[in-house]
Amino acid sequence: MTDLTLRTGAPRLAVEHSAVEELRGPLLVLRGTTGVGWDEYAQIRGDGDGGAVRHGLVLEVDRDLAVVQVLEGTEGLTRGTTHARFSGTPLHVPVGTGWLGRVCNGRGEPVDGGPPVSGRHRAPVAGHPLNPVRREPPSQPVITGISAIDALTTLVRGQKLPIFSVAGLPHLELAAQVAAQATTGAEGFCVVFGAMGLSHADADAVRATLDDRLAAGELLLLVNTADDPVVERTLTPRIALTVAEHLAFECGRHVLVVLADMTSYAEALREVSTARGEMPGRRAYPGYLYSDLASLYERCGRIRGRDGSVTILPVVTMPAGDITHPVPDLTGYITEGQVVLSPEMHARGIYPPVDPLQSLSRLMRHGAGPGRTREDHLELAAQLLAALARARQARELAEIVGASALSGTDQYYLELATELERRLVDQHPGERRSLEDTLERCWQVAEILPRRELTMLSARVLAARDGG
């Protein structure tokens, strides 16, 4: 990595040490250190390493011992020939609009053949805590072009809304599609996509999906592949969010940050924790997993008096489909809802396989409705979700007594559930639907029911639909 890509703030006198006590996995342990602090940035050189510079962060300091996390790993380093130079400040990256239109690896080094990213300002990758008093409530929608999300679980500027999935489902394709076509309808919208632990085939597919937005200078793509250093994954979302914060709160842009996927990030964190010899928590994840995830997710939002916003859409894969697994479980506590992908819907050929009844956007009322999307939006969404819940009850009853024994009204609900999947949820990969198209599809599905069953729709909304 070039010094232009990862730089520190104005450092105090740099300190160099060579008394290597131990090399363990991605960790370098030094003895006899002085003037070294936690989270400090370091450059590591090995005499047998061809003069190449590696980069590290201080994880722990105990008296004269310093534990350094080496981003490129410690393979090839030896105890007697390794030197570490400490900068005196935490890790900083250049920030600004120069990142847009670029493709970089997980630690911010360009892989698109262009020059290193530079900027007039630098910011620490750990970020700055936002004063809660200055936070502005999320408002106004982010239109993704995905009907199941825009209609029933609307994403709101400043919100953190995860996608919960399992292995084998098209969560990465969905995340890339959202990044490629999302918009707020305002000037200065851009996307930061942080990919972690991808295969090369998946990385190529994501880049192909995002090519148009990259070419337009509206997107930054950070890619950590499966064969990149695992420790790099712990840095990727922090660089993504640091760039996004500057674009939002200093440049006045509305920024969507897509992180795929956070389970890979958590597994990298677990590997580092194990190498440090820390006491494990649930399923061997570190006990501070909750606060670590919160330190990332809580970097989204809006600031009073500033024009921009940071919205986070993290992808979380659930091992064995277990929603109580530590990563989705803790993510659910921190975030404001979830978009849940269904293996059953995927098996029926529905894309995206979003399960509306398991999905929820707790801030939807702040971003949809009169003055934001359309006057009938919230009532229409509530009607469809209520009808879908009734349809599932009818389906369960049909399994007991047979479909022919159901009432005529229940038959209407079963038809509605089928048509909701076919007309509203199912769409071609890459298809971008306008909000008007999406809401019209909602009406087509709702009108399958007799008018007497549309109890969630007000007389005013029904009259407007009838042209009255």
Secondary structure, DSSP 8 states (H G I E B T S, - for coil): --TTTSEESS--S-EEE--EEEEETTEEEEES--S--TTEEEEEEETTTTT-EEEEEEEEEETTEEEEEETT-STT--GGGEEEEEEEEEEEEEESGGGTT-EEETTS-B-SSS-----SEEEETT-----GGGEE---SEEB-S-HHHHHHS-EETT-B--EEE-TTSSHHHHHHHHHHH-B-SSTTEEEEEEEEEE-HHHHHHHHHHHHHHHHTT-EEEEEEETTS-GGGGGTHHHHHHHHHHHHHHTT--EEEEEEE-HHHHHHHHHHHHHHTT--B-GGG-BTTHHHHHHHHHTT-EEETT---EEEEEEEEE-GGG-TTSHHHHHHHHHSSEEEEB-HHHHHTT-SS-B-TTT-EETTHHHHSSTTTS-TTHHHHHHHHHHHHHHHHHHHHHHHHH-GGGS-HHHHHHHHHHHHIIIIII---TT----HHHHHHHHHHHHTTS-GGG-TTS-HHHHHHHHT-
